Amino acid sequence: MLRLIKNSTQRKFLAIMFAALIAVNGPLLITFFVMTKNSVEREMIAKKRVLLDANSKALSKALWDFDYDNLRKWAGAIANDRDIFSIEILDDNDKSLALITREDSEKSVLNRENALFSKEITHRVDGVEHSVGTLRIRFMSNHISNAAVREVVKSAILFVVSTISVLVAALIANRFMITRPLLRLNAAIEATQRSGTRKKVDWDSSDELGRVPTAFNEMQDRLDQDEAQLIRAHRR
């Protein structure tokens, strides 16, 4: 009986908790993951555009001065970014002046998954903007997606840890506030049945569940009083 009470209360409580978590947190978790992933991807793409704008401004003077050696050195420095697949600098006639491509074993695969960002390079002279070329940078889309997934996984781990912490806290509370008084009540009943003497429940609590042991102890006292009266009446 003791095992039945223990298993049934805990199983029902766990079933209710898991059902609530799945019903409520499931859709919220999926929505949170999708929104977080999209937000991180947009943020990373915005950073890539800022990088593109900054480098296009830095290259304008070299293009204007036909300083192609410095141009290629700058392109090589930009290519050190691990998220960049290729960099191409063109003049105002779309002639390629510098092209640096990452030579990886997965080049053929990455080439189909690259995101192309293009920016016109202008140079201001006497308050007039002159178009001097174009900067094209191909970023690895899989790197952007993987970075977004990593951020989502971090958030997911924190979410799961917090959820498990809440569940463990609820189980501990269930153990101390519900299961323990029921087990003590059951133990008192079984002890009374075995020994033939009335045992009381050692539990003192002012909540609703605490009233059950109190009522049981009062019932035991009344039964003892009634039994004593019957014994005295029998003796008379």
Sequence and secondary structure as in RCSB ss.txt:
>XXXX:A:sequence
MLRLIKNSTQRKFLAIMFAALIAVNGPLLITFFVMTKNSVEREMIAKKRVLLDANSKALSKALWDFDYDNLRKWA
GAIANDRDIFSIEILDDNDKSLALITREDSEKSVLNRENALFSKEITHRVDGVEHSVGTLRIRFMSNHISNAAVR
EVVKSAILFVVSTISVLVAALIANRFMITRPLLRLNAAIEATQRSGTRKKVDWDSSDELGRVPTAFNEMQDRLDQ
DEAQLIRAHRR
>XXXX:A:secstr
 HHHHHHHHHHHHHHHHHHHIIIIIHHHHHHHHHHHHHHHHHHHHHHHHHHHHHHHHHHHHHHHTT HHHHHHHH
HHHTTSTTEEEEEEEETT  EEEEEE   TTHHHHHTTEEEEEEEEEEEETTEEEEEEEEEEEEEHHHHHHHHHH
HHHHHHHHHHHHHHHHHHHHHHHHIIIIIHHHHHHHHHHHHHHHHSS        SSTTTHHHHHHHHHHHHHHH
HHHHHHHHHH 
